[in-house]
Amino acid sequence: MERFETNIGRVRISGPVVLAPMAGITDIAFRLIAKSFGAALVYIPLISAKALCLQSRKTFDLLVSDPAERPVAVQIFGSDPGTITEAVGILNAYSVDIVDINMGCPVPKVAGNAGGAALMRDPALAVKIVRAAVEATDMPITVKLRAGWDKNSINAPKLARLVEEAGASAIALHPRTKAQGFSGVADWKLIAETKEGVGVPVIGSGDVRSPEDAARMIEQTGCDLVMVARAARGNPWVLSRASALLQHDTKLPEPSPVERLRVLTKQCTLLAKYEDERRAALKMRKHAAWYIKGLKNAAIAREKVNHARSLDEIVDICHALEIEWHGSCCSNRR
């Protein structure tokens, strides 16, 4: 199969697999790890347009990026076109390539304030927001949609056409409703219907847990790119394995326990460049739990990590486990 190349506006995306924006998870360290594993596009996740306009220092800190990430998108949310205009204008000064408007987040602090998935219920406002964003920048504007608000108001394919007419350069669709949250099954037929109805690239999302899932999504929906979300937590190999399968029909092996620990250690080292020690350690606790899940003595290791107060402690725990697991693997081969 030929190498995937997709143009989102003026931005070339080289490869079939992108990493989903996940608040509190896809920080700069994990994005850099994902890029090293072949993610064709990564996102700075879920930034409040209002907070940008209020010059929030904490929000500006989230915009820190590295040239190695590019192309990188920043995902924003909001419900006021004027605020979106101002926020996108601010983003023009940052090293980002794409601005993504979130119209799919179901959490109350976003959807409960008329943003995120709430925009699925107000297509007219959604269109105004996209137009406002498009007029404020030369960067491509993309939109992340849900299937609809609930099972009685499935409108993603229709809204996709409307936001394309308003100037959106690509559509990402997670075909669950707001009411579903992350439960039930993603309806991939809606991705196919959306792809048929628009002329811009479509990014499919939802229930992509393996390379084989990614291949099935491309085959069944015709989407241009596959978005991997929760399956990548502690498992960036799913990105490289999916890319290899889609581009070269090659099945790469699962990582060994030692490989997992080494990449976990690398992520700690990367995060140390951008976060203070205590905050970084707290962040890495959950990532460490994902990396070692299902491995020998994982519960004991997780307990140790959850009491670590620094990245150095986590790295030391990883090194000790690497020696233990490497020794175990060697003894099993004898």
SVG drawing of the C-alpha trace seen along z (x, -y; Angstrom):
<svg xmlns="http://www.w3.org/2000/svg" viewBox="-35 -39 55 63">
<polyline fill="none" stroke="black" stroke-width="0.4" points="0.0,0.0 1.3,-3.5 2.4,-5.9 -0.5,-8.0 -0.3,-11.7 -3.1,-14.0 -3.4,-17.8 -5.3,-19.6 -5.4,-23.1 -1.7,-24.0 -0.4,-21.4 0.9,-18.1 0.2,-15.1 2.5,-12.3 1.2,-9.0 -2.2,-7.4 -2.3,-7.6 -2.8,-10.6 -2.9,-10.8 -6.1,-12.1 -6.1,-15.2 -6.7,-13.9 -6.8,-16.5 -4.3,-15.7 -2.6,-13.0 -1.2,-14.3 1.2,-16.8 4.4,-17.7 6.4,-14.7 3.8,-12.2 3.3,-14.0 7.1,-13.8 7.0,-10.1 4.0,-9.6 5.8,-11.5 8.8,-9.2 6.4,-6.3 5.1,-7.6 2.1,-9.7 1.5,-11.9 -0.2,-14.6 -0.5,-15.4 -2.7,-17.9 -2.3,-20.2 -5.6,-19.4 -8.6,-21.3 -7.6,-24.9 -10.3,-27.3 -10.7,-30.2 -11.9,-32.4 -8.8,-31.6 -6.6,-32.5 -8.3,-35.9 -8.0,-36.4 -4.2,-35.9 -4.2,-32.9 -0.6,-32.0 -1.5,-28.4 -3.2,-28.2 -0.2,-29.7 2.0,-27.1 -0.1,-24.4 0.9,-25.9 4.6,-25.1 5.7,-22.9 8.8,-21.6 9.8,-21.7 10.0,-17.9 6.2,-17.8 5.3,-19.5 2.9,-19.4 1.0,-20.1 -2.6,-21.2 -4.0,-23.0 -7.6,-22.2 -9.7,-25.0 -13.3,-25.2 -15.7,-28.0 -19.2,-29.1 -18.8,-32.8 -17.7,-33.7 -16.0,-36.9 -14.0,-35.1 -13.0,-32.5 -11.8,-35.3 -9.7,-36.8 -8.3,-33.4 -7.3,-32.3 -5.7,-35.7 -3.5,-35.0 -2.6,-31.6 -1.2,-33.1 1.9,-34.0 2.5,-30.4 4.3,-27.6 1.3,-25.6 0.1,-24.5 -3.6,-23.8 -6.4,-25.1 -9.1,-22.5 -12.5,-23.5 -13.8,-21.0 -17.5,-20.3 -17.4,-16.8 -16.3,-17.1 -19.1,-15.7 -17.7,-16.8 -20.0,-19.2 -17.5,-22.0 -17.3,-22.2 -20.6,-21.0 -22.4,-22.6 -21.2,-26.0 -22.5,-25.7 -19.2,-24.6 -17.9,-21.2 -20.7,-18.7 -23.3,-21.3 -22.6,-22.9 -24.0,-19.7 -27.4,-21.1 -26.8,-24.5 -25.6,-24.2 -26.1,-27.9 -23.7,-28.8 -21.3,-26.1 -21.1,-27.6 -20.6,-31.1 -17.7,-29.9 -16.0,-28.2 -16.3,-31.3 -14.9,-33.4 -11.9,-31.2 -11.3,-31.0 -11.4,-34.7 -8.9,-35.2 -6.0,-33.1 -4.3,-31.7 -3.9,-28.4 -6.3,-25.5 -9.3,-25.3 -10.5,-21.8 -13.5,-20.6 -13.9,-17.6 -17.5,-16.3 -19.6,-13.7 -22.4,-11.7 -24.9,-14.1 -26.3,-15.1 -28.2,-11.8 -29.7,-9.0 -32.6,-11.1 -30.5,-13.9 -27.8,-12.2 -26.6,-15.0 -22.8,-14.7 -22.9,-14.2 -25.1,-17.2 -23.1,-19.4 -19.9,-18.3 -21.2,-19.7 -22.2,-22.9 -18.8,-23.5 -17.1,-22.6 -19.1,-25.3 -18.0,-27.7 -14.4,-27.0 -13.3,-24.0 -10.3,-22.2 -10.9,-18.8 -13.5,-17.0 -12.7,-14.5 -15.6,-12.4 -16.0,-10.3 -19.3,-8.6 -20.7,-8.3 -23.3,-10.7 -22.7,-13.1 -25.2,-11.0 -23.1,-7.9 -19.9,-9.4 -17.3,-6.6 -19.8,-3.8 -21.4,-1.5 -20.0,-1.1 -18.8,-3.8 -21.0,-3.8 -18.4,-3.8 -21.2,-4.0 -21.5,-7.6 -17.8,-8.2 -18.5,-6.6 -21.5,-8.8 -19.6,-11.9 -16.8,-11.1 -19.2,-10.7 -20.8,-14.0 -17.8,-16.3 -14.8,-17.2 -12.3,-17.8 -10.3,-15.1 -12.1,-13.1 -10.4,-11.7 -12.1,-8.7 -12.1,-8.1 -13.6,-5.6 -12.9,-2.0 -9.5,-1.9 -7.7,0.3 -5.3,2.2 -3.6,2.0 -6.2,4.3 -9.0,1.9 -7.2,-0.9 -7.1,1.1 -10.8,2.0 -11.7,-1.6 -10.0,-2.7 -11.5,0.2 -15.1,-0.3 -15.3,-4.0 -12.9,-5.4 -11.6,-7.9 -8.4,-9.7 -6.7,-9.3 -7.3,-7.2 -7.3,-8.8 -6.0,-6.7 -7.0,-7.8 -7.1,-5.7 -5.4,-2.7 -2.2,-4.8 -2.0,-5.4 1.2,-3.6 1.2,-2.0 2.7,-4.3 3.6,-1.1 0.0,-0.9 0.8,-4.0 3.8,-2.5 2.2,0.9 -0.9,-0.6 1.1,-2.8 3.2,0.2 0.2,2.3 -1.6,-0.4 1.4,-1.6 3.4,1.6 1.1,4.4 3.7,5.3 2.7,6.7 5.2,5.5 5.4,7.4 4.1,6.2 6.8,4.5 8.7,6.5 8.4,5.6 11.9,4.1 11.0,2.0 8.0,0.6 10.2,-0.4 12.7,-2.0 10.1,-4.2 8.5,-5.0 12.0,-6.2 12.4,-8.2 9.1,-9.9 10.1,-10.8 13.3,-12.4 11.4,-14.4 8.9,-15.7 11.7,-16.8 12.6,-19.4 9.2,-21.1 7.7,-20.5 8.8,-21.1 9.8,-17.9 6.8,-17.3 4.2,-18.1 6.0,-15.9 6.2,-13.0 2.4,-13.2 1.7,-13.2 4.0,-10.3 2.3,-8.1 -0.7,-7.5 1.4,-7.0 3.6,-4.5 0.5,-2.5 -0.5,-2.3 2.9,-1.3 3.3,1.6 -0.3,2.8 -0.6,6.5 3.1,7.2 4.7,9.3 4.5,7.8 2.7,4.8 0.6,4.3 3.7,4.1 5.5,1.8 2.4,-0.5 2.3,-0.8 5.9,-1.9 5.4,-4.4 2.3,-5.8 4.5,-6.7 7.3,-8.2 7.9,-11.9 10.2,-12.6 10.9,-11.5 14.3,-10.2 12.5,-7.8 10.2,-6.6 13.3,-6.1 15.0,-4.1 12.0,-1.9 12.0,-1.3 15.6,-0.4 15.1,2.1 12.2,3.6 14.2,3.8 16.9,5.8 14.3,8.1 12.3,8.6 15.4,8.9 16.8,11.5 13.5,13.4 13.3,13.4 16.9,14.7 16.2,17.5 13.1,18.5 15.2,19.0 17.7,21.3"/>
</svg>
